[in-house]
Amino acid sequence: MMIAIDGYEANVPERVGIGRYAYEILRYLYLLHDTHHTYRIYLPNSPLSDMPPETPWWQYRILQPKKLWTLFRLPFALASDRPKADVIFSPTHYIPRFTHVPKVMSIMDVSYLHYPELFKSDDLYQLTHWTAYSAAHAARIFTISEFSKGAIIKAYGVPSEKVVVTYPGLTNHKSKITMIKQDIARKYNLSDHYILSVGTLQPRKNFVRLTEAFSLFLRENKQKSVDMDLVIVGKKGWLYEEILAAPARFGVADRVKFLDYVPDEDLSVLYKEALCLALPSLYEGFGLPVLESMAMGCPVVVSQVSSLPEIAGEAGIYVDPKSTQSIANGLLVAVRERDLRQGKDRIARGLAQAKKFTWERAAKETLNILLNVGRANA
């Protein structure tokens, strides 16, 4: 069986969100290979050095130009390449148009339908209309939480059996850690104590309220917070100007640090040494930083909405994402209980929770669906 994969999102140097998901699924599909199927991975550029190496059963096909990728370039290749693909997997919200090859896709979440005001108009149009088309024409839809599955079914009216949950896994960067707390603090100019948040700078991550909550936390915990920062790790996404202006607005300009993208091995140390992770998002399809934090023994302060209770389980400190006082209270609980029995028990529950999620399991479930869809087309 020939399995075609749209590798566009996986083949980028700084992988976050859907790029991380696409790359890890490809990497583990490669590791799970047997002799019964082959892969053709379509890319707009040459594969990066950390992409799985080519073999007789794993081949890359470079397509140019990358403009109009799903509308023209990828469908044309699917029609002309031989042997013909039995199934095409797009680990994105968009499937290739104008092809009779059975299509399997991924939808991370439908936040754009619930918070349209938080997206740029061009992105919103594409997400709204192209995802609706793709969901209607896909043989199967992968998603990353039961919460997202329910939202997809409700939004697009697809049957339950068409949507399959494959939880993202945990990428192990512990073996790559070469830096210690002092090295990280010096490299990024951090205080000895800090609260961490991780995510693309965009409105639904709720960084403005988190910054205001941090300022409340400092006032209410003044005697213990003389040397403490809020560290936000994430690339600029969209509508981020208010986020960058928030520290000055709330009087904590010297206490909030934006680090942009951070390499995975550095991020693992940041998780390990943080007082807690704060992710009071308005909406999350999964929330991978929560999983990564728990695996590094870091307490998590998360919203009580969307998929986050599903991911954090009994390890989470839950807050109302629309209440800055609630977020501040969650930070206080996390910091004050960090080294007490309650905090240590919470960390232990987080370590156990994180072990439930693996990329190998996600890839196995993905492969089973791709093979079933391909066989049905044979």
ABEGO torsion letter per residue (X at the ends): XBBBBBAAAABBABBBEAAAAAAAAAAAAAAABBAABBBBBBBABBBBAABBBBBAABBBBBBOBABGAAAAAAAAAAAABOBBBABBBBBBABBBBGBABBBBBBBABAAAAABAAABBAAAAAAAAAAAAAAAAABABBBBABAAAAAAAAAAAGBBAAABBBBBBBBBBAAAABABBAAAAAAAAGBBABBBBBBEBBBAAAGAAAAAAAAAAAAAAAAAAAABBBBBBBEBBBBGAAAAAAAAAAAGAAAABBBAEBBBAAAAAAAAAABABBBBABABBAAGAAAAAAAAAGBBBBBBABEAAAAAAEAABBBBBAABAAAAAAAAAAAAAAAABAAAAAAAAAAAAAAAABBAAAAAAAAAAAAAAAAAAAX
